[in-house]
Amino acid sequence: MTSSPQSWPLSWIARSHRAFVFGRRTRVIADALAPLVPPGASVLDVGCGDGVVATLLARRRPDITIEGVEILPRPSCTIPCRRFDGEHLPFPDGSFDACLFVDVLHHTSDVTQLLREAARVARTCVLLKDHLCGGAFDHAILRAMDWIGNRPHGVILTYNYQTLRNWNSHFAGCHLEVAQFSTALPLYPFPFSLLFGRGMHFAAQLRRL
């Protein structure tokens, strides 16, 4: 989800991130999410950004369809995308088979609000890629990663990272249960994984109760 973008030197940071981090990250996330999508599913990508992860996911799963929503849709978005207010999904109950969040919920001030909306709109499951924060050091690393990867694009940064216990509380409050959960996401090559990996990233499939 985005606010208004800024220019140089943030544009230089954005180009460097795309050149050295973005490609591997998007491929790994798409690989992790592809097995979690139900067969033939219609998917809503909430906070889809430029749509690259969704496009890579659709290439791995040609049986599914994906569209997105964003606060400020990007003209360069690679999937069909419509505007939303960041809190309420503009669709009736059960409009999609699945809803997808890729590093979106930690940018919200109220994780449960948007997760509850996804549970309402999704008939089958919610797919989630996000962070796990185990303490102050994790928070500092995640904060730095978020700033480098998102600030140049004007993404709203609330740094609202959750512990595993927090996540489970949010899931229960939205009547969702964990069907699949993995922290085996090799987003960064060795030795960078020793600092930026460490089980701080997860992909999950959440089923409606």
C-alpha positions in Angstrom: 0.0 0.0 0.0 1.4 3.4 -1.0 1.3 7.1 -0.2 3.0 9.6 -2.5 6.4 8.6 -3.9 9.5 10.7 -3.5 12.4 11.4 -5.9 16.2 11.3 -5.7 18.1 10.0 -3.7 15.2 7.6 -2.9 15.0 6.8 -6.6 18.6 5.7 -6.6 17.9 3.5 -3.6 14.9 2.0 -5.4 17.0 1.2 -8.5 19.7 -0.4 -6.4 17.2 -2.5 -4.5 15.6 -3.7 -7.7 18.9 -4.6 -9.2 20.3 -6.6 -6.2 17.3 -7.8 -4.1 14.0 -7.5 -5.8 14.3 -10.2 -8.4 15.3 -13.0 -6.1 12.8 -11.9 -3.4 9.8 -11.9 -5.8 10.8 -15.3 -7.2 11.2 -16.9 -3.8 7.9 -15.5 -2.6 6.0 -16.7 -5.7 7.6 -20.1 -5.3 6.5 -20.3 -1.7 2.9 -19.2 -2.3 2.2 -21.2 -5.5 1.6 -24.5 -3.7 -0.7 -22.8 -1.2 -3.3 -21.5 -3.8 -6.3 -23.8 -4.2 -6.8 -25.3 -7.7 -8.5 -23.0 -10.2 -8.8 -20.2 -7.6 -9.8 -16.6 -8.1 -7.4 -14.5 -6.0 -7.5 -11.0 -4.7 -4.1 -9.5 -4.1 -4.6 -6.9 -1.4 -2.0 -4.1 -1.5 -0.6 -5.6 -4.8 1.9 -2.8 -5.4 3.4 -3.2 -8.9 1.8 -6.7 -9.3 5.1 -8.5 -10.0 4.6 -11.2 -7.3 1.1 -11.8 -8.5 2.2 -12.1 -12.1 5.0 -14.5 -11.2 2.5 -16.5 -9.1 0.1 -16.7 -12.1 2.9 -18.0 -14.3 3.6 -20.8 -11.8 -0.2 -21.4 -11.5 -1.8 -20.8 -14.9 -5.0 -22.3 -13.6 -5.7 -19.3 -11.3 -6.8 -15.7 -11.9 -5.5 -12.7 -9.9 -6.6 -9.1 -9.6 -5.5 -6.5 -7.1 -6.5 -3.5 -4.9 -4.3 -0.6 -3.8 -4.6 2.7 -2.0 -2.9 4.4 -4.9 -2.8 2.0 -7.9 0.5 2.3 -9.9 0.1 2.9 -13.6 2.8 0.3 -14.1 0.9 -2.4 -12.2 1.1 -5.7 -14.1 -2.3 -7.1 -13.0 -5.8 -5.5 -13.1 -6.0 -3.3 -10.1 -8.6 -1.0 -8.5 -8.4 1.6 -5.7 -9.6 1.0 -2.1 -9.4 2.9 1.1 -6.9 0.7 2.9 -9.5 -0.7 5.4 -12.6 -2.0 3.5 -12.4 -4.3 0.5 -14.9 -3.1 -2.1 -16.4 -6.5 -2.8 -19.4 -8.6 -1.5 -18.9 -11.5 0.9 -17.2 -14.5 -0.8 -16.3 -12.7 -4.0 -13.0 -14.6 -4.4 -11.7 -18.1 -3.6 -8.7 -16.6 -1.8 -7.2 -13.3 -0.6 -3.5 -12.7 -0.7 -1.3 -10.4 1.4 2.4 -10.0 0.5 4.2 -7.9 3.1 1.2 -5.7 3.6 -0.3 -6.3 7.1 2.8 -4.9 8.9 2.1 -1.6 7.1 -1.3 -1.3 8.7 -2.1 0.2 12.1 -4.8 -2.4 12.7 -3.8 -5.9 11.4 -7.1 -7.5 12.4 -9.3 -5.0 10.5 -7.9 -5.8 7.0 -7.4 -9.5 7.8 -11.1 -9.7 8.9 -12.1 -8.1 5.6 -10.0 -10.7 3.7 -11.7 -13.5 5.6 -15.1 -12.0 4.6 -14.3 -11.7 0.9 -12.5 -15.1 0.6 -14.6 -18.2 0.2 -11.8 -20.7 1.0 -8.6 -19.2 2.4 -6.3 -16.3 3.1 -2.7 -16.5 1.9 -0.1 -14.5 3.8 3.6 -13.6 3.4 4.8 -11.4 6.3 7.4 -11.1 9.1 8.0 -12.6 12.5 9.5 -10.3 15.1 11.2 -11.9 18.0 12.6 -8.9 19.8 14.3 -5.5 19.5 17.1 -6.7 17.2 14.6 -8.3 14.8 12.5 -5.1 14.9 15.6 -3.0 14.0 16.6 -5.2 11.1 13.0 -5.4 9.7 12.6 -1.7 10.0 15.8 -1.1 8.0 14.7 -3.6 5.4 11.3 -2.0 5.1 12.7 1.5 4.7 15.1 0.5 2.0 12.6 -1.6 0.1 9.5 0.5 0.4 10.2 4.2 1.3 11.4 5.0 -2.3 7.9 3.9 -3.5 6.0 6.0 -0.9 4.8 2.9 0.9 3.2 3.8 4.3 5.6 2.6 7.0 4.1 1.8 10.4 6.7 -0.9 11.3 3.9 -2.8 13.0 5.7 -6.2 13.3 4.1 -9.1 15.1 5.4 -12.0 17.1 4.1 -15.5 16.4 1.8 -15.2 19.4 0.4 -11.9 18.1 -0.2 -13.5 14.7 -2.1 -16.4 16.2 -4.2 -14.0 18.2 -5.1 -12.1 15.0 -5.9 -15.3 13.2 -8.2 -16.5 15.9 -9.9 -13.1 16.1 -10.7 -13.3 12.4 -12.0 -16.9 12.6 -9.0 -18.2 10.7 -6.8 -21.2 11.4 -3.4 -22.1 10.1 -3.5 -24.8 7.5 0.1 -24.5 6.3 3.0 -22.4 7.7 6.7 -22.1 6.7 9.6 -20.0 7.5 11.8 -21.7 4.9 12.0 -18.7 2.6 15.5 -18.3 1.2 15.0 -14.6 0.3 18.7 -13.7 0.8 21.8 -15.5 -0.2 24.5 -16.5 2.3 26.0 -14.7 4.2 23.2 -12.0 4.0 20.7 -14.6 5.2 22.5 -14.7 8.5 21.3 -11.2 9.2 18.2 -10.7 7.1 16.8 -14.2 7.2 16.8 -16.0 10.6 13.2 -17.1 10.4 11.9 -13.6 10.2 9.8 -14.3 7.1 6.9 -16.7 6.7 4.3 -17.8 4.2 1.0 -19.3 5.4 -2.3 -20.6 4.2 -5.1 -19.7 6.6 -8.4 -21.5 6.4 -11.8 -20.1 7.4 -13.3 -21.8 10.5 
